[in-house]
């Protein structure tokens, strides 16, 4: 059974290993000169900082899928980060999130007195919802749409209040607006607004407290080298700088692909690019009727610093006076926010392998609109304001400490093939979740499959890897029919 994988993001690499174990003769085609997709490093002058994802969530899911792919968890050196992160407010106050129950209750008592019982009620309800939601939605594909609309699933959806927003779900538990934000902004991890991402995604903020936040020693991008090592050990051929320009069909079956002007025959083809891009390869597919909604974009700033900040937290969020205005700017009016929220990642606090002695690395992310309404060549003033905020509110003397800085915008992401420059695949809206999201078998064509952040079950490294597992299991069922 010859299987081609187009693209080498974490979904494609994981699928390659899983399918190889099931007896497939797998070949990977990658248009760039490296494996890993958006997971990788910015490396410069002895510094190394993650290019994309930083926060490791759902560690058990990550390890379970890797184990199934033949990678023992001993190859991952995961360090737990607790407190999870610090939320900094413009008035100088702050609030720590923690996966330690006693510490979190003490912190809630310090900052939001009277909300402790609300938090305990939240944990109790969400634990049950997480377990049911994972089993019903993360552990299943919905190629057969009837599987989604079962009586049991509809009952779980009602229990999850999935037709409410994540923000509305938080409001049902907490009275203080800042606490409501603290338990709903995590939809930004997958490029969605807390105001319209369905409450199914409330499982993300809950999982931080139940499963913790972790850091992969050496950086999340090291996962690529771990996967690549096993790809090589399994003898899976990899063709770099080999862009696939078309798919081959015979009737209702995909029979291969075209690359470098050559047709290659395969029994199965798995597309691991950002899913909307598949339509340009399916030349005989009817014109696309559905217009996908892209996830938010990211303005990313990477720094090599000539000093260390011993008191800085690994993960911090600098919150604005009006978080809602930032969300409206990004998700409604598609403009740059006047007063944005800012995420900073300072892994040098717990990992001295990322920079030369006495130096450190810093990463900052600002949610911004995807699409083409922003001219990123003219945003020097906006970036200067971001630097002012980071320096004033958390990293004093930052400008003088910068040895180098690199900037990445949604325009860069779009040029690299991400749909409309959205950083997380298509957006996690109600109409693009569960059965309404593209599935591992996205079309009626036999032998054509897909995996990645835009495919069910969605974005985030462990979830994409879970999607590769769903793909592998589905293809196995097809083979044994």
N, C-alpha and C positions, 0 to 999 in steps of 0.2 A: 504494500500500500504506500505509494509515493505521495508525500504531502509537502507542499511548499508553504512557507510562511513569509509574507510580505511585511517587512518591518521588524525591528529588533528592540522594541520597547520591552518593558518588564513583562507585559502580557505575552508578547511573542516569544521571548526567551523561555518563560515558564511553560508555555504551551508546547514548545519544541521538546523540552525535557520530558514532560508528561506523556506526550504522544510517542516519543522514542521508546519509553518504557512499555507502551502498549503495542510495540511492534511496527510502528510506522517508520518508513525510510524518509527522514525529514531533511529538508534543505531550506536555509534562511537566505533571503535577499534583502539587503539593506542599502538604501540610496546614499547614505553618508559614509564617512570613512571610519566610523566607530559604532559599536553596539551600545544599546541602553536607552535610546530615545531621550526623553526629557530628564531621565535620571542619570546624573553624571557630575563632573566637577569643573569648576573654574580653577585652573592651576597656573601660577605665575610666580617666578622669583622665589621658589621654595615654599610658597603658600598654597593651600588647597582648601576650597570651600565648596559645599554642595551647590550645584547649579539650580536644582529644582526642589523636590520634596525634602523636608527636614524632620518633621515630627513623625515618629514611628508610633502608629496606633495599632490596636488589635494584634499584639505580638503573638498570641496563640494561633490566630488564623495564619499569620505570616509563616510561623514555624511549621504548622500542619501542612500547608501547601508545599513548602520547600521539602519537607520530609517525604511527601508523596512523590516529589520529583527526584528523590534520591540524594537530597542535600541534608545532612544531619545538622541539628541545631547547634552543635559544638562549633560549627564554622562561623556562626554569628556571635559576636561579642556585643550583646545588648546591655546598655547601662540604663537603669531606671532614673528618670528625672523627676524629683519631687522636692519642693513644690513643682507642680506641673508648669506653671508660669505665673507671672506677675502682671496684673492689670494696673496701669498707671493712669491717673486722672489729672486733668488740667489744674485742679485746685491743690495739687501736691499730695493728695491721698493715694493709697494703693490698696489692692485686694489680691491676696494669693489664692489660687486654686490648688487643691491638694487631693491626692488619692488616699491619703490617710484620714480616716473618718474623724478621729479625735481632733487632729489638727485643723481639719476643715470646719468642724463645728466651732472651735475656738476662734477661727478667723472670721466666720460669719457673725459670731457674737461680738467681735471687736468692731467690725465695719457695718454690719447690718443687724443689729440686735433685734431679737424677736422673730427672725427668719429661720432659726435652727430647726424647728419642727416641720417647717415647709420643706427644708432640704431632706430631712429624714423621710418624709412622705414621698418626695420626688424619687429618692433612691429605691424605695420599696416598690413603687408603681413601675418605674422604668426598668428594674431588674426583670420583672415578669414580661414586660413588653419587649425588652431586648431579646430574651430567650425565644419568645414566640415569633418575633419579627425576623430574627436571623434564620430560624428554621423554615419559615414560610416564604421568605423573599431572598435572602442571601445564599441559601443552599439549593436553590432551584432555578432552572431556566424556564422561560415561558415561550419557547418556540411554539408549543401548542397552547394557544391563548386560553383554552378552556381550563388549563391548569391554574391560571391566575384567578379566574372568576368562579372558583369553587366556593361552596357554602362556607367551608372552614376559613378560607382566605378572606372572604368578605367579613366574616365575624372578627378576624384578627385586625383587619383594616379599621373596622369601627372601634375596636378596643384601643387601637393606637391613635384614634382620632386623626387618621392620616389625611383627612380632607381639610384639617386645620393647618395653619402654618407652624413652623418651628417656633417663631416668636410667640404666637398665640398659645402654643403648648407651654412655653415657659411662664407666660402670664398666668396660667392656671395654677401655678405653684408659688410664685414669688411676687411680692408686692412692690419691692423697690425697683425702679426702672433699670438701675445699673446691674442689679442681680438678674433681672430678666435678660439683659444683654449678655451677661456672663454665661448664661446657659442657652444661648441661641446663636451667637455670632459664629459658631463653629461650622455653619454651612458654608462659610467663606473658604474653608479648607478644600471644598470641592466646587468652588466657583458659583455658589448659589446665594441668593438673598435670604436671610432669616424670615423676611416678610412674605415670601411666596414659595419657599421650599416646603413641601408637604411634611407634616409632623413625623412621618416615617424616619426622616433624617434627624430627629431628636435623639436617635440612638447614638449619634456621634458625640455630643457633649456628655451623654451618660457614660459612654465607653471610656472616656478619659478617666473618670473617677473609679470605674470598676476594674479596668484593665491597665490603667496607667499610661503615661507617655514615656517613650523610650528613645534612646539614641544608639545608633549603630556605630561602634568604635571605628574611627577612621572616616566617618561620614556615610550617609545613606547611599551615596553613589558607589560605595564599595560593594553593594549588593550586585552591581553589574559584573564586577570582576569575579565574584563568587559564582554567579550563573554562567559566565563565560568559561570559567575553568571546567565546569561540568559539561558544557556544550562541547568543548574540545576533547574531554575525556571520553565522551560518548561518540566521538567521530562524526558529529553533525556538520556537514559542509556549510560554510558561511561565505556569501559573496558580498563583499563591501563595494561601495560605489557602483551598485547595480540597481538602478531605478527600474521598477516595473512600470511599463507604459500602457499595458492593456491586459485583459483577460481573454482566454479562449473558451468558446462554447460550442457544444454540439447539442442542438435542441435545448432541452431544459437542464443540461448538465454542464458544469464548468469543467473543462478538460485541461486547463493549464494557463500559462501566462506568457507575456512577451517582455523580454528585457534585452537591451542592447541590440534591438532589431531582430532578435531571434525568438522563435516560438519554442517553449519548453512544455512538454506534456507532464501532467500530474493527475493523480486520482482525486486529490483534494487540494484546495487552496485556502489558506487562512490569511485574512487581511488584518494587519495590526497597525495600519496608519490611523490617523484621526478619522473616524468612520464616515463623515460626510464626503471625504475625498474618494470613497470607493465608487461613487457615481461616475466619475470621469473614466474609470477603468471598465465599467460595464457598458460597453458601446451599444449593445442592443437592448439595453434596459429602457423602458419608457421614461420620458422626461420626469424628473423628480417633482412630485406634487407637493410633498411636505417640505416646508422650510424649517430647518432646525434652528433652535434658539441657542446661541453660543453661551458658554459659561463666561464669567467675568475674566478680565485680563489681569495681569500683574505688572507693576513696575518693580523691577528687582535691582537692588544696588548691592554690589559685592565690594568688600574692602580688605586690603592688606594693611595692617596697622603696625606701627613701630613700637607699640607698648601693649601692656596687658591691663585689663580692667578686672581686678580681683574680686570686686564686689558685685559685678554685673551678673544677672541671672541668665541662664542658658536661653530661655524663651521669655520674651516680654511683649506686651501690647501697650502701645501708647494710645489711649483712647481720647477721642475728641469730646468737646462739650456736647455736641449734638451728633451722636452716632447715626441717627435716622437720616440726617442730611447727607451724610456720606453714602448711605445705602441708596437714597433717592438719586444722587448724582450718578452713581455707577449703573444702577439697574433700571432707572426710569428715564432720566434726561440725557444719559450718555455724555456726561461732561466730567472734567476733573473736579474733585471736591475742594471746597475752599479750606476745609479743616479736616484732613483725613485721619483715619486710624492707621497706625503704623505697627507692623510686626518686626521685631528684631530677633535674630538667632545668633547667639554667641557661644559656639561650641568649644572655643578655646578654654572656657571655664573648666571643662571636664576632660579635654583631650588636647595634650600638648604636642600631638603628632602633626598638627595642621599648619604650623608656622615655624619659622626659625626661632631659636631660643630668645626669650624676652619679647617676642612679638605675638601677634594674634590675628584672627580673621573675624569678620563681622558680615552679616547678611541682613538685608532689610527688604521687606515686601510691603507694597501698598496696593490694595485692591483698586483697580481702575477699570473703565469700560473696555470691553472688546470692540471689534469693529474698526471702522476707518474714520470716525468723526473727530479724532484727536490727531493733530499734526505733531508727532513726537520730536521732530527736529527743532521745534520752537518752545520747548518746555524747560529750558535752563532755570528759569525763575522758580518753577514749581519744584524742581529737584533741589535747588538751593534752600527753599523753605523746608523741605524734608530733612535736609542735613541740619538745619538750625534746630528743628524739633528734636531730632535724635541726640544732638550734642547737649542741648539745654536740659532735656528731661531724663537722660540716662547715661550718656557717654561724654562727660566733660573733657574738653580738649580734643575732641574727635578730629576736627579739621587739621590740627597740627600733627596728629598721629597718623594721618593717611599717607601711606607710601604709594598706593595705587588704588584706583576705584574703577570698576566696570559697571556699565548700565545695560539692562536688558528690558525691552519694551514689548507690548503686544504686537507691534509691527515686526519685530524680530521673530516672534513666535509664529506669526502668520507666514513669514518667508520660509520658516522651517516646516510648514505644512499643518500647523494647528488651525483649526477651523475658525476663521474670523479673528485669529489671535487670542482666542479663549484658552486659558492655561489648563483647563481641567476637563476637556472634552465638551460635549453638549451640556447645557445647564440642567441641574437637578430640579426641574419643575414637575408639577403633577403630570402634565402631558408628556413628559420625557422620563418617567420613572416606571419601574416594574414592567408590566406587559407593554407599556407605551414607549419603552426605550428600545432601540435596536437590539436584537437578540443574537445569540451565538450563530444561529443560522438566520441571516437577516432577510433573505429573499427565497423565492420558490425554487431557485436553481439548486439542484443536488450538487454536492461537492464543493460548495462555496460557503465559507464560514468567516467569522470575525471575532476579534478580541481586542480589548483596550478600554480606555476610560469612558468612551462614548457608548459602550456596549453594556447591557445589563450584566452584573448588578451595579456598575457605576465606577466613579473615580476614587483615587486614593490607592497607594501601592498594594496593601493587602487585599483590597476589594478587587482590583484589577487582576491580581494573582488568583483570587477566588473565581473570577470570571474565566481564567484560563483552565481552572479545574472543571468548571461547568462545561466548558467547550470540550475538553478531553472526554468527560463522561458521556456527553451527548454523542460525540463521534463514535465512541465505543458502542453505544446502543444502536446507532445506525448500522455499524458493521455486523452486529449480531442478529439483525432482523432476519 
